[in-house]
Every structure is written in structure tokens, then in C-alpha cells.
């Protein structure tokens, strides 16, 4: 691909103007060798915090699409000053910064101002806390051991945790059960008991500075002494009983907007058994002797990568996640609408999801279903639960390949029940079940013909029941679209009718239904909250439909397409199911 310069800037001309300013104003010298691989760079001298420092301004080959870079010519050891990389590059810009690249001199002036500020604060210690708020940037780059994945609750106190070490994967978790469930979702059905070891989490009130990173076990004990929750006693107790020759300690704290972890591996020293025998690790039957050996162990820092739900679903910034993680939802119907709803709920971080559908996935379903052809011939609910388990192993999914009536006991333990079957006879039974189970909350979602509109309604105590909004013919009282003839089509088989629509239309309906369900879980959706979303007018007209007078009145006749509105699902005293009383 050809390099496309922004706003028609001439690269050679911009560099010439920049060089003239750097040499004429700052006395810069052209560099003979440039780190970034390009051919353009200059060195300047500057007095910063009473020190004379040399800075290199280098122009990347992609300039001006990419900004110039500023390097410290003779950087101190990595971790001495914040925002100075090991090669001396200064981390000056952020994604939110904006520069007028038609003014190359002004851009470099701004970058140099940023460089001077970073170095001044680094030399004086004014920005030392940046080491804490950006802990991972400094710990991870100095970590030489293998990295581990953490499913830990990202909070204190200091405590005993569990570790599983595989050939290519190392997992930290709170319990053996959590490790087995996580690995089981990924297809590892059997996990040996001896493969799960004890480990320790030391929870600190703030992240470590680079100069505080442990180099020896004595350093680690000093860190434990600064932690709460009797961390030294915890470490002693676990090391006395530790099996094997490696023991893992995790150091955790809150940095910036979230928690961070660093790992430390203690390894017992080998004993030389001579040329004919391999070296073996120290060992002793006495717990106290064993503890002494661990205190003389070698130490390696390792990288810890968070894989817990609080990081995956919002990077510790989702205020609703705790509520979603403890929620249990049942989804009745795992077809073209239900399957993307299930996946969106998983993406949102819902902790437990029961899926119910008796049907098998067929070739004709694949084009508008979350499951692909690999699941053809499998039960939709079971295959979907297995796939979501692989994609989100930190959550729980159960597939029930039966009609909901055959596993209705599962509904009783759910916080919310969602139905996307689109079959009123089936959902009328759900409505009667809701009447018999006080306090149960439902969301129903469906599409109008050809997917040209979608509706979702929250049927909660205090609103009308589902059937309050349907006429005696089984049609919703309020509809966005109307049709001279319902556009059903038939396969070349007796009784095999289907409604044609595409993946785009069904995804819009899935988003509408999921948003309402999440609103119910977080108490942001009121009883009877009724939401409707329409397609663009040209799509409706191409399909042979038109807008209803009720929809035109609700949206204004000049802009009915591509609209979303909210209404209230009103009780109906003539409702054959509840006589206007709504769910119990």
C-alpha cells in the first residue's frame, strides 16, 4: 500500500523546515545513526533540573503520519525515571493528544516541552507515583520468568490461593473447584489433584516502586512485612508445607483504575550429585528445615496476566458487573434471536446462564445463528452452552435440550427469564407459569415480519402480563409494520414455513432484547417497559410492508424509519390470563 500523507503534506519539505529550525534555533546536530531505522534525526543539549542532558529527535519513515520520537541519548538504568523506556525513548503522547501536522515545528516544540517536563519531574522525584499507577509497564518488562493467568478476585486480603501448572498454561485461582471449572469449559475434563498446588497472595496498600522489586527471598519477606493480614505468618505456613521445588507468590495492589499483580517464583537450589547422577533439588522431612531451605531459594519475577471477569468485562470499570456476575438467567429459545442474545449476555458478564431449546441446528439455520456449521445436527441449547463455555470459561453455561416445560424447575432458581421463541402459544404457558410463581421477572423479545421491527417488553410485578398486550387473534396490539399479506415462505416440504430476514435485522433485535434484560437486572427498567425498534423505511418498502398509523403517530410521520421508542405495557382488565392484575 502506498504511503498516504495527511492533508497533502510534503515529507521532504516538512523535514527541511524542521531541520532549519532545530539547527538554527536549538543548535542541533544531525545524527549519523537513528534508532528507529529512518535516516533523519538530530541531537540537542538541554539543561533540565540543573543537569545537562542530550536528547535525540528522530523522524520515523512514516512521518508525518507518525509523530517524531524523542530519546534520552544516555538513559539511566530502566526504572530510574518514569516514562523513560530501556532504549531511552520518552513516552510523551497519549491517544487523546492532537497535533496539527501541517505545522511540523510546532509539533516538535510540543513534544520537547513534554520531554522536558517528564525529565524534570523524574530527576526531582515529582512523578515517582507514576511508577505505581503504571506498575505493569515496569514490572512486566523486567520479569524474566514465564507468565501466569489469574482468575483471582482482584482484591485483598492476603491469603492462600491455588495454582495449576500445565505444559503451556499456568492458572491462578481461589479454589480447586474454580480451576477445574475453568479448564473444563476449555475441554480439559480431568485435572489431576497433584497438579493443583498452594500459592500465596500478598495484598499491598499500594504497588511497589522499581527499587522495591524483590531480588531475594529476604526482599520478599520484607514486602510481606509491609502487607496486612499476617502476611509473614501466611508465607511461613505455606512454605513449611509446600511440595515440589517451585513455589509461587503473587503481589497484588490497586493501581490507577484497577488492580494489578506481579508474580514471584521461588525455586529450591539443586544439589550436585556428581557426573553420573543428575542434580536433584533439596528436600527435607522437617517443615522447619524445609522453611529454611525456601528462604535460601532463588527468586525469579514473572508476569501475571489477569483473566478474571472484572478485567475481561470492563477492565475494573464496570459498575454493574458484581450484580451481573451473581445473576442467574434462563433463556427460553436458542434460535436466530435467542443465540445472539445469549452471547451478548455472556459478553456483558452475566455469571450463570441456563439455555433451553429442544431443536437441532440445521443447515438453513446457520446463516443467522451464532453457531456455525460445526454444530449442525447438534442440539442448539447444548451446543451453544458448550461454545460459550469455551469463549467465556470464567462464566457458567448449562444447555437443556428439552422444552422449557420439561425443565421448569430450573426456572425457579433464576433471577430473570428471557423468552425469544416468538411463539405465542408457548409464551402464553410461560405467562401462566409466571402467575403461579410470585415475584418472577420476565423479558420477552420478538421481531415483526421480515425483521423490519423488533419489540421487547419487561413483564415484572406491577405491570400487565404478556397477554395484556395481544389481541384475541394472537397479534400484538401495538405494531410498527403492517402487511397486505404476511410474508411467510415455504420450503419444498409440507408444513415447513419460515420468515425470511437477514443477520443484520436479527442482531438489532438481539441488542434491543439484551439491553432491556440488563436494564431489568440492574433495576434501570421499570415494570411494563416496552421498547420498539424499526428498520429504515426503504428496507420495509422493499420487503412489501408499510408503517402502521400507530407507529407513524408515535414517531412523527416524517421520520418513522430507524427509530427506537419506549412505551408502557398497560394492564388489560379483559385479558383472559390475568384480568388486568398482571403477574403475581
RAZIUR-V168428 format. One line per field, one symbol per residue. ss: DSSP state (H for helix, E for strand, L for the rest). A space follows every 50 residues. Layout:
ss=???
//
This chain:
ss=LLLLLHHHLLHHHHHHHHHHHHHHHHLLEELLLLLLLLLEEEEEEEEELL EEEEEEEEELLLLLLLLLEEEELLLLLLLLLLLELLLLEELLLLLLLLLL LLLHHHHHHHHHHHHHHHHHHHHHLLLLLHHHHLHHHHHHHHLLEEEEEE LLLLLLLLEEEEEEELLLLEEEELLHHHHHHHHHHLLLLLLLHHHEEEEE EEELLLLLLHHHLLLLHHHHHHHHHLLLLLHHHHHHHHHHHLLLLEEEEE EEEEELLEEEEEEEEEELLEELLLLLLLLEELLLLLHHHHHHHHLLLEEE EEEEEELLHHHHLLLLLLLLHHHHHLLEEEEELLLLLHHHHHHHHHHHLL LEEEEELLLELLHHHHHHLLLLHHHLLLEHHHHHHHHHHHHLLLLEEEEE LLLHHHHHHHHHLLLEEEELLLLHHHHHHHHHHHHLLLLLLEEEEEELHH HLEEEEEEELLLLLLHHHHELLLLLELLLLEEELLLLEEELLLLLLEEEL LLHHHHHHHHHHHHHHHHHHHLLLLLLLEEEEEELLHHHHHHHLEEELHH HHHHHLLLLLLLLEEEEELLLLLLLLLLLLLLLL
//
